[in-house]
Amino acid sequence: MAVNFVLMLTEKDVTIPDALEVYEKLAVDSLRNIAFKDVGADRQMVQDLTDAAHADGRSVLLELADMSDRGQEQGLQLGVDLGVDQVVARWRADFADALATDGAPEYWPFLGSLSGSPLVLDSTPDELAAQADELSRVGGVGGFVLMPYRQSAFDAVALVERASAAATLPVLVAGGVRDAEQIDDIAGAGGWGFTMGGAALAERHGDPESVSRRVTEIMRLCEKVPARQSGATRTEEKVK
């Protein structure tokens, strides 16, 4: 696949309460990756969701939305306890050390400085490229998450291009991806993939089958777009 899609079972940076129900109604065999966040996550529900996705041969990513030190530490432990495949968190060297063990989730740190709620990216292109280059050489790091559409100071596609060119690990674009043009841009800029949550889930209450239709269309778009040589394709695929 030219670019990878991660379905976020979230809205407004919170895991939706009906995430398991939505997942169980999905009728899209080609979808390989799902995700949810620590905020709003009912412990038993997300355990059942993780187990169901794994039973279906899918990969599970947990994004830590609570950016406080305590929240990040609790979220990391949640990811380990659930047995997810990737944990997305702030960059912390101790997290890389903790997850650099056999059987632990992969650590995919956010690139750049983030603040606010919802999160806003505050870093420059040069800062993002330098961090991507540096952390690509750190043991325990499996990939990166970049939020280029959560800022307005720089061209979002240029940020993806700079980070992807500097990284030798996959770069996953998160936050604000809504349409085919963005998907094409992300692939062309060298991004490994992208997440989408609310834009894929918005009509589910009135039309439960809308999620499957939307995901099917997104997967079709992913298969069509050309991918540029990047950290996403120079390395062995990290997410199954």
C-alpha positions in Angstrom: 0.0 0.0 0.0 1.4 3.4 -1.0 0.3 5.1 2.3 -1.1 3.5 5.5 -4.3 4.4 7.3 -4.8 4.2 11.0 -8.5 4.5 12.1 -8.7 6.5 15.3 -11.7 5.5 17.3 -11.8 9.0 18.8 -13.5 12.4 18.6 -12.2 15.7 19.9 -9.1 13.9 21.3 -11.1 11.5 23.4 -11.8 7.8 22.8 -15.5 7.4 21.8 -17.5 5.4 24.4 -18.9 3.2 21.6 -15.5 2.3 20.2 -15.9 -1.4 20.6 -19.4 -1.4 19.1 -18.1 0.7 16.1 -15.2 -1.7 15.6 -17.4 -4.8 15.7 -19.6 -3.4 13.0 -16.7 -2.6 10.6 -16.9 -4.5 7.4 -13.5 -3.6 5.8 -11.1 -6.5 5.7 -8.3 -4.4 4.2 -8.0 -2.2 7.3 -4.9 -3.1 9.2 -4.5 -0.5 11.9 -6.7 0.9 14.6 -6.0 3.3 17.4 -7.5 5.0 20.5 -6.4 7.4 23.2 -5.9 7.1 26.9 -8.4 9.9 27.6 -12.0 8.7 27.8 -10.9 5.1 27.6 -12.9 2.7 29.7 -10.3 0.1 30.8 -12.3 -3.0 30.1 -13.7 -1.7 26.9 -10.3 -0.9 25.4 -8.9 -4.2 26.6 -11.8 -6.0 24.7 -11.1 -3.7 21.7 -7.4 -4.5 21.7 -8.1 -8.2 22.0 -10.7 -8.2 19.2 -8.4 -6.3 16.8 -5.5 -8.7 17.5 -7.8 -11.6 16.9 -8.6 -10.1 13.5 -4.9 -9.7 12.7 -4.9 -5.9 13.1 -2.4 -3.7 14.8 -3.4 -1.4 17.8 -1.9 2.0 18.6 -2.5 3.9 21.8 -2.0 7.6 21.7 -1.4 9.3 25.1 -3.4 12.6 25.0 -2.8 13.4 28.7 0.5 15.3 28.3 1.2 15.7 32.0 4.2 13.8 33.4 1.9 11.7 35.5 -0.6 11.2 32.7 2.2 10.0 30.3 3.5 7.6 32.8 0.1 6.1 33.6 -0.7 6.0 29.9 2.6 4.1 29.1 1.7 1.5 31.7 -1.8 1.2 30.3 -0.3 0.5 26.9 1.9 -2.2 28.3 -0.9 -3.8 30.3 -3.3 -3.8 27.3 -0.6 -5.3 25.0 -1.0 -2.7 22.3 1.5 -2.7 19.4 2.5 1.0 19.5 2.4 3.7 22.2 2.5 7.4 21.0 3.8 9.7 23.7 5.9 12.8 24.3 9.6 12.2 23.7 11.2 10.9 26.9 14.5 9.0 27.0 13.2 6.8 29.8 10.2 5.8 27.7 12.6 4.6 25.0 14.5 2.6 27.5 11.4 1.1 29.1 10.0 0.0 25.7 13.3 -1.3 24.2 12.6 -4.8 25.6 11.2 -7.9 23.9 7.5 -8.0 23.9 7.0 -4.3 24.7 5.0 -2.0 22.5 6.9 0.1 20.0 7.6 3.7 21.1 6.5 6.3 18.6 7.2 9.7 20.1 5.6 12.9 18.9 7.9 15.1 16.9 8.2 18.7 18.0 7.0 20.8 20.9 3.2 20.5 21.5 1.0 22.5 23.8 -2.7 23.2 24.5 -5.8 21.2 24.2 -6.4 20.2 21.4 -2.6 20.0 20.9 -0.9 22.6 18.8 2.5 22.1 17.1 5.0 24.8 18.0 8.2 23.7 16.3 9.9 25.0 13.1 10.8 22.8 10.1 14.5 22.8 11.1 13.7 21.8 14.6 11.5 18.9 13.4 14.1 17.7 11.0 16.9 17.8 13.6 14.8 15.8 16.1 13.7 13.3 13.5 17.4 12.7 12.5 18.6 12.5 16.1 15.8 10.2 17.4 16.1 7.8 14.4 19.3 6.6 15.9 17.9 6.0 19.4 17.2 2.4 20.4 13.6 1.7 21.4 12.1 4.2 18.9 10.0 2.5 16.2 8.6 5.5 14.4 7.3 9.1 14.8 4.0 11.0 15.0 3.8 14.5 13.4 0.9 16.9 13.7 1.5 19.3 10.8 -2.1 20.3 10.4 -2.2 21.5 14.1 -0.4 24.7 13.3 -0.6 27.6 10.9 2.9 29.1 10.8 4.3 26.8 8.2 3.1 24.8 5.2 1.9 21.5 6.5 3.1 19.4 3.6 6.5 21.0 3.8 6.7 19.9 7.5 5.9 16.3 6.5 8.5 16.5 3.8 11.3 17.8 6.0 10.6 15.4 8.8 10.3 12.4 6.5 13.5 13.2 4.6 15.4 13.5 7.9 13.9 10.3 9.5 15.0 6.8 8.8 11.9 5.5 10.6 8.2 5.8 9.6 6.5 9.2 10.1 2.7 9.0 10.9 0.7 12.1 10.3 -2.0 12.7 13.0 -4.6 15.3 13.5 -6.7 17.2 11.0 -6.5 14.8 8.0 -9.9 14.9 6.3 -9.8 14.6 2.5 -8.2 13.0 -0.5 -5.9 15.9 -1.3 -4.3 15.7 2.1 -3.8 11.9 1.7 -2.1 12.5 -1.6 0.0 15.2 -0.1 1.1 13.1 2.8 2.2 10.2 0.5 3.9 12.6 -1.9 5.8 14.2 1.0 7.2 10.8 2.2 4.8 10.2 5.1 4.4 6.6 6.1 0.7 7.1 6.9 -2.0 9.1 8.6 -4.7 8.8 11.2 -8.3 9.9 10.9 -10.9 9.8 13.6 -13.9 12.2 13.7 -14.0 12.7 9.9 -14.6 9.0 9.5 -17.0 8.5 12.4 -19.1 11.7 12.2 -22.3 10.1 10.8 -22.3 6.8 12.7 -25.1 7.6 15.1 -27.7 8.2 12.3 -26.1 5.7 9.9 -24.1 2.9 11.6 -22.9 1.6 8.2 -21.3 5.0 7.3 -18.1 4.1 9.0 -17.5 1.1 6.9 -18.3 3.0 3.7 -16.0 5.9 4.7 -13.1 3.5 5.7 -13.5 1.6 2.4 -13.2 4.8 0.5 -10.1 5.9 2.5 -8.5 2.5 1.8 -9.2 2.9 -1.9 -7.5 6.3 -1.9 -4.5 4.8 0.0 -4.0 2.2 -2.6 -4.1 4.7 -5.5 -1.7 7.4 -4.3 2.0 7.1 -5.3 4.5 7.0 -2.5 7.8 8.8 -2.5 11.0 7.2 -1.2 11.3 8.1 2.5 11.8 6.8 5.9 8.5 5.0 5.5 9.8 2.9 2.6 13.5 2.7 3.4 12.9 0.7 6.5 11.0 -2.5 7.1 7.3 -1.8 7.7 6.7 -1.4 11.4 3.0 -1.7 11.6 1.3 -4.8 10.2 
